[in-house]
Amino acid sequence: MKGKFLVLAVALPLAACGWFSHKSEEQATAPAGVSNLSSDEVLKKDCLDETWKQQNLGLWYSVCRQPMKW
C-alpha cells in the first residue's frame, strides 16, 4: 500500500509539470489564428476597431485616446 502511494506521490507532480508530455522544439508552434504582428501593430489595429473600442472602453481610454491639446 505504501509503495503505491509513493508512486502516485511522485508521478502526479511530474505529470502536472508536463514531464511525461514534453513537446519537442519542432512541435512548439504558435496556436492557430495567432499572427506574427508586433504589439504596436496589434495596438494600432485594435484602437482603430470600433467594435473592440466598445467592448474595451476603459482600456481604449487609457491606451488609445489621444491627449487633449490646449
N, CA, C and O atoms as CSV, one atom per row, in Angstrom:
chain,resi,resn,atom,element,x,y,z
A,1,MET,N,N,0.820,-1.189,0.000
A,1,MET,CA,C,0.000,0.000,0.000
A,1,MET,C,C,0.868,1.259,0.000
A,1,MET,O,O,0.586,2.208,-0.732
A,2,LYS,N,N,1.921,1.269,0.820
A,2,LYS,CA,C,2.801,2.436,0.873
A,2,LYS,C,C,3.539,2.624,-0.445
A,2,LYS,O,O,3.813,3.756,-0.842
A,3,GLY,N,N,3.864,1.537,-1.122
A,3,GLY,CA,C,4.576,1.607,-2.395
A,3,GLY,C,C,3.729,2.271,-3.470
A,3,GLY,O,O,4.235,3.073,-4.254
A,4,LYS,N,N,2.426,1.936,-3.510
A,4,LYS,CA,C,1.522,2.544,-4.496
A,4,LYS,C,C,1.361,4.035,-4.218
A,4,LYS,O,O,1.344,4.853,-5.137
A,5,PHE,N,N,1.243,4.374,-2.941
A,5,PHE,CA,C,1.102,5.776,-2.570
A,5,PHE,C,C,2.353,6.568,-2.956
A,5,PHE,O,O,2.252,7.700,-3.428
A,6,LEU,N,N,3.523,5.976,-2.755
A,6,LEU,CA,C,4.774,6.630,-3.104
A,6,LEU,C,C,4.871,6.863,-4.608
A,6,LEU,O,O,5.305,7.927,-5.050
A,7,VAL,N,N,4.465,5.865,-5.391
A,7,VAL,CA,C,4.488,6.010,-6.851
A,7,VAL,C,C,3.554,7.131,-7.284
A,7,VAL,O,O,3.925,7.953,-8.122
A,8,LEU,N,N,2.349,7.176,-6.723
A,8,LEU,CA,C,1.409,8.247,-7.049
A,8,LEU,C,C,1.920,9.607,-6.597
A,8,LEU,O,O,1.758,10.605,-7.298
A,9,ALA,N,N,2.537,9.638,-5.424
A,9,ALA,CA,C,3.048,10.902,-4.893
A,9,ALA,C,C,4.154,11.470,-5.774
A,9,ALA,O,O,4.334,12.686,-5.830
A,10,VAL,N,N,4.890,10.613,-6.457
A,10,VAL,CA,C,5.960,11.068,-7.340
A,10,VAL,C,C,5.426,11.328,-8.750
A,10,VAL,O,O,5.810,12.313,-9.380
A,11,ALA,N,N,4.544,10.456,-9.252
A,11,ALA,CA,C,4.074,10.541,-10.635
A,11,ALA,C,C,3.130,11.715,-10.858
A,11,ALA,O,O,3.204,12.356,-11.907
A,12,LEU,N,N,2.259,12.018,-9.927
A,12,LEU,CA,C,1.302,13.103,-10.117
A,12,LEU,C,C,1.957,14.467,-10.313
A,12,LEU,O,O,1.609,15.159,-11.270
A,13,PRO,N,N,2.879,14.885,-9.464
A,13,PRO,CA,C,3.519,16.185,-9.701
A,13,PRO,C,C,4.298,16.227,-11.021
A,13,PRO,O,O,4.317,17.257,-11.695
A,14,LEU,N,N,4.934,15.121,-11.388
A,14,LEU,CA,C,5.671,15.089,-12.648
A,14,LEU,C,C,4.724,15.209,-13.836
A,14,LEU,O,O,5.031,15.896,-14.810
A,15,ALA,N,N,3.589,14.552,-13.760
A,15,ALA,CA,C,2.607,14.633,-14.839
A,15,ALA,C,C,2.034,16.039,-14.931
A,15,ALA,O,O,1.810,16.549,-16.028
A,16,ALA,N,N,1.796,16.665,-13.792
A,16,ALA,CA,C,1.246,18.020,-13.784
A,16,ALA,C,C,2.216,19.031,-14.372
A,16,ALA,O,O,1.788,20.020,-14.966
A,17,CYS,N,N,3.498,18.804,-14.221
A,17,CYS,CA,C,4.508,19.716,-14.742
A,17,CYS,C,C,4.831,19.454,-16.203
A,17,CYS,O,O,5.629,20.178,-16.798
A,18,GLY,N,N,4.225,18.432,-16.791
A,18,GLY,CA,C,4.473,18.139,-18.185
A,18,GLY,C,C,5.676,17.257,-18.426
A,18,GLY,O,O,6.186,17.216,-19.545
A,19,TRP,N,N,6.143,16.555,-17.419
A,19,TRP,CA,C,7.325,15.705,-17.563
A,19,TRP,C,C,7.088,14.620,-18.605
A,19,TRP,O,O,7.973,14.318,-19.405
A,20,PHE,N,N,5.885,14.030,-18.594
A,20,PHE,CA,C,5.599,12.921,-19.492
A,20,PHE,C,C,5.079,13.382,-20.847
A,20,PHE,O,O,5.072,12.591,-21.791
A,21,SER,N,N,4.651,14.608,-20.977
A,21,SER,CA,C,4.085,15.082,-22.238
A,21,SER,C,C,4.926,16.218,-22.814
A,21,SER,O,O,4.374,17.183,-23.342
A,22,HIS,N,N,6.221,16.120,-22.724
A,22,HIS,CA,C,7.124,17.163,-23.201
A,22,HIS,C,C,7.087,17.244,-24.721
A,22,HIS,O,O,7.220,16.225,-25.399
A,23,LYS,N,N,6.909,18.448,-25.263
A,23,LYS,CA,C,6.910,18.651,-26.709
A,23,LYS,C,C,8.325,18.971,-27.166
A,23,LYS,O,O,9.101,19.603,-26.450
A,24,SER,N,N,8.635,18.530,-28.350
A,24,SER,CA,C,9.948,18.848,-28.907
A,24,SER,C,C,9.942,20.284,-29.424
A,24,SER,O,O,8.886,20.910,-29.511
A,25,GLU,N,N,11.100,20.798,-29.762
A,25,GLU,CA,C,11.235,22.161,-30.279
A,25,GLU,C,C,10.420,22.346,-31.558
A,25,GLU,O,O,9.852,23.416,-31.776
A,26,GLU,N,N,10.356,21.314,-32.407
A,26,GLU,CA,C,9.635,21.421,-33.665
A,26,GLU,C,C,8.132,21.498,-33.446
A,26,GLU,O,O,7.426,22.134,-34.228
A,27,GLN,N,N,7.635,20.862,-32.397
A,27,GLN,CA,C,6.206,20.856,-32.130
A,27,GLN,C,C,5.741,22.141,-31.465
A,27,GLN,O,O,4.547,22.441,-31.487
A,28,ALA,N,N,6.641,22.900,-30.882
A,28,ALA,CA,C,6.271,24.122,-30.180
A,28,ALA,C,C,6.039,25.235,-31.199
A,28,ALA,O,O,6.976,25.919,-31.610
A,29,THR,N,N,4.789,25.408,-31.596
A,29,THR,CA,C,4.431,26.443,-32.551
A,29,THR,C,C,3.320,27.292,-31.976
A,29,THR,O,O,2.702,26.926,-30.977
A,30,ALA,N,N,3.069,28.413,-32.597
A,30,ALA,CA,C,2.005,29.299,-32.146
A,30,ALA,C,C,0.652,28.659,-32.444
A,30,ALA,O,O,0.515,27.957,-33.446
A,31,PRO,N,N,-0.338,28.884,-31.602
A,31,PRO,CA,C,-1.668,28.345,-31.858
A,31,PRO,C,C,-2.259,28.912,-33.151
A,31,PRO,O,O,-1.864,29.983,-33.611
A,32,ALA,N,N,-3.194,28.187,-33.717
A,32,ALA,CA,C,-3.820,28.626,-34.961
A,32,ALA,C,C,-4.529,29.952,-34.747
A,32,ALA,O,O,-5.159,30.159,-33.710
A,33,GLY,N,N,-4.433,30.836,-35.702
A,33,GLY,CA,C,-5.095,32.130,-35.628
A,33,GLY,C,C,-4.245,33.206,-34.988
A,33,GLY,O,O,-4.673,34.359,-34.931
A,34,VAL,N,N,-3.076,32.882,-34.513
A,34,VAL,CA,C,-2.207,33.874,-33.898
A,34,VAL,C,C,-1.269,34.409,-34.972
A,34,VAL,O,O,-0.560,33.640,-35.621
A,35,SER,N,N,-1.263,35.711,-35.159
A,35,SER,CA,C,-0.415,36.288,-36.193
A,35,SER,C,C,0.922,36.720,-35.600
A,35,SER,O,O,1.096,36.737,-34.382
A,36,ASN,N,N,1.840,37.061,-36.455
A,36,ASN,CA,C,3.171,37.470,-36.028
A,36,ASN,C,C,3.314,38.990,-36.014
A,36,ASN,O,O,4.388,39.512,-36.315
A,37,LEU,N,N,2.248,39.700,-35.670
A,37,LEU,CA,C,2.299,41.156,-35.591
A,37,LEU,C,C,2.993,41.582,-34.307
A,37,LEU,O,O,2.928,40.893,-33.290
A,38,SER,N,N,3.653,42.720,-34.371
A,38,SER,CA,C,4.266,43.256,-33.152
A,38,SER,C,C,3.159,43.819,-32.261
A,38,SER,O,O,2.033,44.025,-32.714
A,39,SER,N,N,3.481,44.060,-31.015
A,39,SER,CA,C,2.467,44.569,-30.093
A,39,SER,C,C,1.993,45.960,-30.495
A,39,SER,O,O,0.829,46.297,-30.277
A,40,ASP,N,N,2.874,46.778,-31.079
A,40,ASP,CA,C,2.468,48.103,-31.550
A,40,ASP,C,C,1.472,48.001,-32.697
A,40,ASP,O,O,0.509,48.766,-32.758
A,41,GLU,N,N,1.703,47.051,-33.612
A,41,GLU,CA,C,0.791,46.866,-34.737
A,41,GLU,C,C,-0.576,46.375,-34.266
A,41,GLU,O,O,-1.609,46.815,-34.770
A,42,VAL,N,N,-0.571,45.463,-33.299
A,42,VAL,CA,C,-1.825,44.955,-32.744
A,42,VAL,C,C,-2.570,46.081,-32.037
A,42,VAL,O,O,-3.789,46.194,-32.165
A,43,LEU,N,N,-1.851,46.909,-31.297
A,43,LEU,CA,C,-2.464,48.024,-30.586
A,43,LEU,C,C,-3.100,49.006,-31.563
A,43,LEU,O,O,-4.227,49.450,-31.347
A,44,LYS,N,N,-2.388,49.350,-32.639
A,44,LYS,CA,C,-2.947,50.269,-33.639
A,44,LYS,C,C,-4.199,49.683,-34.268
A,44,LYS,O,O,-5.192,50.387,-34.452
A,45,LYS,N,N,-4.155,48.393,-34.600
A,45,LYS,CA,C,-5.303,47.732,-35.220
A,45,LYS,C,C,-6.492,47.732,-34.261
A,45,LYS,O,O,-7.613,48.040,-34.667
A,46,ASP,N,N,-6.259,47.392,-32.999
A,46,ASP,CA,C,-7.343,47.340,-32.018
A,46,ASP,C,C,-7.910,48.725,-31.735
A,46,ASP,O,O,-9.121,48.878,-31.578
A,47,CYS,N,N,-7.052,49.726,-31.668
A,47,CYS,CA,C,-7.517,51.086,-31.377
A,47,CYS,C,C,-8.408,51.629,-32.490
A,47,CYS,O,O,-9.296,52.440,-32.228
A,48,LEU,N,N,-8.187,51.201,-33.709
A,48,LEU,CA,C,-8.992,51.663,-34.832
A,48,LEU,C,C,-10.289,50.871,-35.000
A,48,LEU,O,O,-11.189,51.311,-35.716
A,49,ASP,N,N,-10.397,49.721,-34.357
A,49,ASP,CA,C,-11.570,48.861,-34.477
A,49,ASP,C,C,-12.668,49.350,-33.535
A,49,ASP,O,O,-12.511,49.313,-32.315
A,50,GLU,N,N,-13.784,49.809,-34.111
A,50,GLU,CA,C,-14.874,50.373,-33.319
A,50,GLU,C,C,-15.522,49.328,-32.397
A,50,GLU,O,O,-15.917,49.652,-31.277
A,51,THR,N,N,-15.629,48.086,-32.863
A,51,THR,CA,C,-16.208,47.027,-32.030
A,51,THR,C,C,-15.315,46.762,-30.819
A,51,THR,O,O,-15.812,46.619,-29.702
A,52,TRP,N,N,-13.999,46.696,-31.036
A,52,TRP,CA,C,-13.065,46.491,-29.929
A,52,TRP,C,C,-13.159,47.645,-28.948
A,52,TRP,O,O,-13.113,47.444,-27.734
A,53,LYS,N,N,-13.292,48.864,-29.481
A,53,LYS,CA,C,-13.394,50.045,-28.621
A,53,LYS,C,C,-14.613,49.939,-27.707
A,53,LYS,O,O,-14.515,50.220,-26.512
A,54,GLN,N,N,-15.762,49.535,-28.259
A,54,GLN,CA,C,-16.977,49.434,-27.456
A,54,GLN,C,C,-16.874,48.334,-26.411
A,54,GLN,O,O,-17.414,48.470,-25.313
A,55,GLN,N,N,-16.185,47.244,-26.741
A,55,GLN,CA,C,-16.060,46.132,-25.801
A,55,GLN,C,C,-15.001,46.400,-24.733
A,55,GLN,O,O,-15.055,45.804,-23.657
A,56,ASN,N,N,-14.050,47.276,-25.005
A,56,ASN,CA,C,-12.934,47.536,-24.093
A,56,ASN,C,C,-12.768,49.033,-23.863
A,56,ASN,O,O,-11.660,49.560,-23.966
A,57,LEU,N,N,-13.860,49.713,-23.554
A,57,LEU,CA,C,-13.842,51.169,-23.499
A,57,LEU,C,C,-12.854,51.720,-22.475
A,57,LEU,O,O,-12.160,52.697,-22.757
A,58,GLY,N,N,-12.779,51.121,-21.310
A,58,GLY,CA,C,-11.837,51.605,-20.293
A,58,GLY,C,C,-10.398,51.469,-20.752
A,58,GLY,O,O,-9.591,52.378,-20.555
A,59,LEU,N,N,-10.074,50.347,-21.359
A,59,LEU,CA,C,-8.730,50.143,-21.894
A,59,LEU,C,C,-8.465,51.100,-23.048
A,59,LEU,O,O,-7.366,51.638,-23.175
A,60,TRP,N,N,-9.478,51.310,-23.890
A,60,TRP,CA,C,-9.318,52.233,-25.016
A,60,TRP,C,C,-8.990,53.633,-24.509
A,60,TRP,O,O,-8.098,54.292,-25.044
A,61,TYR,N,N,-9.711,54.099,-23.471
A,61,TYR,CA,C,-9.455,55.437,-22.924
A,61,TYR,C,C,-8.049,55.556,-22.348
A,61,TYR,O,O,-7.414,56.603,-22.477
A,62,SER,N,N,-7.558,54.495,-21.715
A,62,SER,CA,C,-6.242,54.587,-21.091
A,62,SER,C,C,-5.096,54.381,-22.062
A,62,SER,O,O,-3.980,54.822,-21.786
A,63,VAL,N,N,-5.332,53.725,-23.192
A,63,VAL,CA,C,-4.241,53.387,-24.098
A,63,VAL,C,C,-4.338,54.101,-25.438
A,63,VAL,O,O,-3.327,54.570,-25.962
A,64,CYS,N,N,-5.534,54.189,-25.999
A,64,CYS,CA,C,-5.693,54.641,-27.385
A,64,CYS,C,C,-6.056,56.119,-27.529
A,64,CYS,O,O,-5.683,56.746,-28.521
A,65,ARG,N,N,-6.758,56.673,-26.582
A,65,ARG,CA,C,-7.271,58.033,-26.728
A,65,ARG,C,C,-6.124,59.024,-26.792
A,65,ARG,O,O,-5.187,58.971,-25.996
A,66,GLN,N,N,-6.215,59.910,-27.734
A,66,GLN,CA,C,-5.198,60.957,-27.882
A,66,GLN,C,C,-5.404,62.020,-26.795
A,66,GLN,O,O,-6.543,62.382,-26.502
A,67,PRO,N,N,-4.334,62.517,-26.204
A,67,PRO,CA,C,-4.474,63.558,-25.178
A,67,PRO,C,C,-5.023,64.845,-25.782
A,67,PRO,O,O,-4.795,65.154,-26.951
A,68,MET,N,N,-5.750,65.582,-24.955
A,68,MET,CA,C,-6.308,66.852,-25.435
A,68,MET,C,C,-5.193,67.866,-25.619
A,68,MET,O,O,-4.246,67.919,-24.834
A,69,LYS,N,N,-5.316,68.651,-26.643
A,69,LYS,CA,C,-4.327,69.720,-26.906
A,69,LYS,C,C,-4.987,71.049,-26.605
A,69,LYS,O,O,-6.065,71.340,-27.123
A,70,TRP,N,N,-4.374,71.831,-25.800
A,70,TRP,CA,C,-4.921,73.119,-25.389
A,70,TRP,C,C,-4.476,74.208,-26.293
A,70,TRP,O,O,-4.845,75.365,-26.093
